[in-house]
Amino acid sequence: MARFEAVAVCTPGLEAICRDEVEALGNRVGNVGPGLVEFKATTRQLYASVVWLRTASRVMVRMATFRATDFEHLVARAEEIDWAQWLGPGVAAEFRVTAHKSRLIHTAAIAERLERLVGAPLERPEQPRQAFVVRADRDLFTVSADASGEALHHRSWRTDHVAAPIRPTMAAAMLSAAGWDGTEPLLDPFCGSGTVAIEAALVARNLPPDPGRLGGEEGMMPGYALARWPGFESGTWASVAGSARAGAAPASPVTIEAADREGSAILAATANAERAGVAGDIMLETRVVSHLTGRSDAGLVATNPPYGKRLATGDLVPLYKRFGAVLRERRPDWRLTLVTPDRRLARAADRRLVPTHRFGHGGLTVELFSRPGGAIPDLEGPRRPTAAHPDASSTSAPEAT
């Protein structure tokens, strides 16, 4: 049985959340570093990882690690790699190189040598490509094959946008950090193009974050780079994709509300939800925060309210104060989680909010806030149990290689 040394790439600051996702699929987690979660996976687990990981931007497979202090050594060690294992007929090789404190610091020259060696150039713009990620750190080279293709945070359903939308992986991290598993109602009162609500609907229905990339219908290939590898196991993929489809609920078991004051945002959110196949699971409404309806049950408010670059002018403190007051009045038993770069704004909404995660987004350093007492793990705190996916193995770790 094949074993892969794999890496899930995520936004720095979200490693603990991504790690829990990787483990939930039955993978054996190794080192966790800034923006990286290393793990060992079988073929099926690797396929399931590109399908199910909601907070990862990419999944890569480590091909080789070696030392090189000059170009002669680099080429000699690169010749030992079986490149044909990753390059199908007609697929062009693309090298993405970074170097840090290495004697070989010219990344373009490193890529040129490897391109010459592999000999799979880009001949036409529409030609499929296989990306290889090469990292040189103090003369230690790591070569990886990208299994994702298009970045995983580029959800195929998310083509209608509004100004400064939240990245889908961030929205998924917000829900995961809040312990939201689709069993309680959810509200996003500043929904923009609907990203948080759509991610929530996919979770509630046990659907992958990007169902449109599964392929298999009407002869469509899976929308991932690994589907073009010569060793791609179509039967294993069909089983993974079939499990994903079979395990999906026909509808969300809870209400998911999304509102925005801009009608154009609701139109964008509706179009995105339709492409994701969850339009019927979300109550979308053009509405200002002050018109929020009251509910006596409990649920979660998860939102990415206006801040900084998301609003060109004006003092936002009154908006946040009004937002917090409306929630306390009309949804008194609902938890709150939000993203903002400004702790002053978070305190204006609710003085009980505390920061739990910090990460970069849209050129800013933002923080994820929630009320104390909610199901919010600290970055290094106890791991939250995660519901198993259909592709999680019966044991938490594969057999040792």
N, C-alpha and C positions, 0 to 999 in steps of 0.2 A: 504494500500500500504506500502510495506517495506521501511524503511529508514535506511541507513547505515551511521555510523560515520567512515569516511574513511580518509586515509592519503596517499598522493603521496610523495614518497621519491625521492629526486634528489640530485645531487652533490651540496654541499654548494657553493654558489655564483650564482647559476642559479635559485634561488627561484622565482624571479619576472617573469621570462620567463615561468616557470612551472605553476605558479599561473594563468597567462593569459590563458594557455592551459586548465587548470581545469575549469576556468570560461566559456570559449568558449563552453564547453560541457553542460552548463546549471547548473552546480553544484554550491551550495552555499559555498563559501570559508569562512573558519574560521581563526584560527591562522596560521601565516606563521613564521616559525622559521628556524634555521640553518638546511638546507637540508630537510625540511618538509613543506608540504602544506596540512593543514587539510581542509576537506570539507564534506558536507552532500550530500548524493546521493540516488536516488531511485535505484531499482534493474537495470533498464535499463541504468541509468547513470553510475552505477558502472561497468557494462559490457562494456559500451562504453569507459569508462576511461582506462581500461586495453588494449583496442584495439587501441585507438587514441592518447594517451599521448606519444609524441615523446621525451620529455626531462626527463621523470620520469624513475627511475631505478626499482621501485616497486610501487604497490598499495596495501595497507593493510586496513583491517577493524578492528576497535577497538572493542574488546569483553568485556573488563572490566577494571576498574580502582579502586584500593583499597590500603589501607595502611597495612603494615605488618612489625613488628619489630622482629619477630622470626619465625622459621619454622612452629610452631603450628598454628600461625595466617595465614601464607602463605597458608598452606594446607586447612585450614578451609574456607578461602575466595575463593580459587581455586575450591573447591568442589561446590560452588554456580554457577559456569559457566556451561553452557550447551555445553559441548565439542562435543556431538554427532551432533550438528548443523553444525559442520565444518569437521567432520571425516566420510567419506564414508566407506563402507565395503572394507576391505583389504588395507586401507590407513594407513600408519605409521605416528605417530606424531613425529615431530622433533622440539626441542626447541632451540632457539637462545637467549641467555640471556646476558644482560649487566647490570652492577651495578655501580652506582656513588654516593659516600657519603651515602651509605645505611648501616644499621647495618647488613644486610645480604649481604655480599660481595663476598661469594664463589659461582660464577656463575654455576660451575659444580654441586654443591650440590643443588642449586635451580632447575636446569634442572632435576636432578635425582628424586627429590620429585614429580615434575610435571609429569614426565614420569611414575612413579609408579602409580600416581593418575589416569591418563588418560588410561593407560593400552593398548596402541596401538603400540607395539614395532616393530622395523624393523626386519623382519624375513628372507628376501632375498634381494640381492643387487638391483634387478630390480623392487622391490616393489615401488609403487607410495607413495610419502610422502606429508604431509601437514606441512608446517613450521609455527610455532607459535613464534612470537617475543615478548620477555618479557624484559621490561626495568624497573629497579629499580633506582629511583632518590630520594635521601633523604627519603627512606622508602615508597615512593609512587610508587606502581607497576602499570604498564600499560601492558595489554596483548592484542596482536593483531594477527589476522589470515592473513597470506600472501595470497592475491588473485592472485598474478602473477605466482607463480611457478618459472620457469626459469626467471632470472632477465630480465627485459624488454630491457636493453641495449645489451643483448645477442641476437641480431637479428638472426633468423634462416637462413637468406640468407648469413650471413657473416661468411663463413668458410675458405675462402682463405685469407691469411694474408701476409703482409710484415712487416719489422721491424718498431716498434713503431707506430702502426696505431692510428688514432684518434678514440675515442669512439663514437659510433653512436649518443648517446644522446648529446654529445658535438657538433657534426656536426649539429644536428638539432637545437641546441641552437644558433649556429653561424648564421644559416639561419634566424631563428626567430628574433634574435637581429638586424640583418641587414634589417628587414622588407621585406625579400624576400618571395613572396607568389606564385611564379610560373608564373608570368606575364611578366617577363623580362629575357633575356638570362643570362646564368651563365657559369663561367669558373673556373676550378680548375687546375692550371698548375703544381701542385705537388700532384697528386691525390693518389699516393700509391695504396692501394687496392680498391680505388673507393668510400670510405664511404661518403664523402661530396656530390659527384655527384649522388650517388644512393639515398641518403636521399632527395636531391633536386628533382630528378625525381619522387619519391613517392609523394612529396608535389605537384608538378606540375600536377600530374594525380589524385590528391585527393584520394590517396590510403593510408591505414594505414601504420605505420612504419614497420610492420612485417606481411604482408598478409598471409604468410605461416602458421601462428598460428590460423587463423580463424576457421579451421576445416570445417566439414559439407560436404566435397566432398569425395566420395568413402568411406563413413562411418567413416571418421577421426574425432576424438574428438577435440574440441578446445584445443590449447596448453597452457592453463592457469589453475592454481590450482583451481580456483572457479568452473570449469566445473566438478570437482569431489565432490563438496559439496552436501550433501543429498538434500538440498533445491534448487539446480540448476534448473532454469527455462529454459528448452530447447527451448520453443517457443519464449521467450523474446530474447534469444541468437540468434536464427535463424533470428529474425527481425533485430537485430543489425548487424549481419554479412551480411545479405542480403542487408541492406542499404549501407554498406561499399562497397560491390561489385557493386551494381547498380549505386552508385554515382561516380564511377571511370571513368575518361576520357579514351578514347581508346589509346591516345598518348599524349605526352607532347606538349603543345601549343607553347613552346619556345625551342630554341636550348640549349643544355647542353653539354659543352665541358669538357673533362678530359684528361690530358696528364701527362706523367712521362717519365723521361729519361731512366728508367729501363724497359726493355721488360717484365721481370718477374712480375713487378707491374701491367702492363697492362693486362697480362694474368690473374692475380688474380682478378683485377677489372672486367674483362669481365665475369669470372665465377660467381662472386658475383652478378653482375647485371642480369645475366641470371636467377639465383635462385630467385632474387627479382621480376622478371618479367618485368624489365625495360631496358633490354639490347638494345632494339630498340630506346630508348629515349636518349641515351648518345653517343656522338661522342668520342670514345676512340682512343688515338694515342700515340705512342712512340715518344717523342719529347722533346728537351731541351727548356728551357725558351727563349733562344735567337731566336728560330725559330717560335715564336708565330706569327700567321697571324694577319693582321690589320683588324679592323672593325670600321665603322664610327657611329654605333648606340650606345645606352647606355645599360649597363648591370651591373652585379655584378661579381667581382672576389672574391671567397671565398676559402681559402686554409689554409692548415696546413704545412707550409714549413719546411725544415730541421732545427733542432736546438738541442743543447745539446746532450742528449742520442741518438737522432735520427741520428747523424753523429759522428763517433768516433774521427776523426781528421780533422784539417784544420780550417782556419779562414772563417767564414760564411759571414762576412761583404761584401766582393766583390760580392758574389752571390745575396745578398739582394739588393745591389745597382744596379746590372745589372737587376734584376727582376723589380725593381721600374722604372728604365729608359725605359725598354722595354714596360711596361704598359703605361707610359706617352706618348710614341711615337706611339704605335699601337692601344691602347684602351683608348684614352684620355678622353672619357666621361664615362668610367666605374668606378663605385665605387669599393672600396677595403675593405675587412675584412679578418683578418688573426689572427692566434694564435701563440704566442711565449712567452717564459719566460724571454726574454731579450729585454728591451726597446731600447737598442742600435741597435739591429737588426731591430726593427720596424722603428726606425728613419732612418736607412740606406735605407730602402725600400721607405719610403715617410715621410717627416717631418710633414706632415699634419695629420698623424695617431695619434689617441688618444685612451687610454685604456678605455673600457666601462664595462668589467666584469673581475673578477679574480676568479680562481678556481684551484683545484688540478687535475693533470692529469699525469699519468705515473711516479709518484714519484716526480714530479716537481710542483711548483706553476706557472701557466701560466696565461697569460692575453689575452683577446680578444680585438683586436684593430680595429678601423675603421676610415675612413676619417671624419672629422667634416662636418656637413651639411647633412650627410646621414640620413636615417630613423632609427637611433639607439637610443633607449630609455636608459636613465640612469637607474641604478639599482632601484632607488626610484623615477624615473621620471614618467611622464604621461603614462598611459597604452595604448599600441598600439591596435587599433581595430583589431580583429582576425576574419577571415572568419568562418562562422558557419559550423560545421560538420553536417552530416545527423542526428546525434543523439543529437544535441543540442536542448534543450526544447525551447518552445516558450517564456518562461520567464526565467530570469536569476537565479531564486532561486525556489527550490521546496517549497511546503507548509510546514509550521512549524509543528514539531512533537508535 
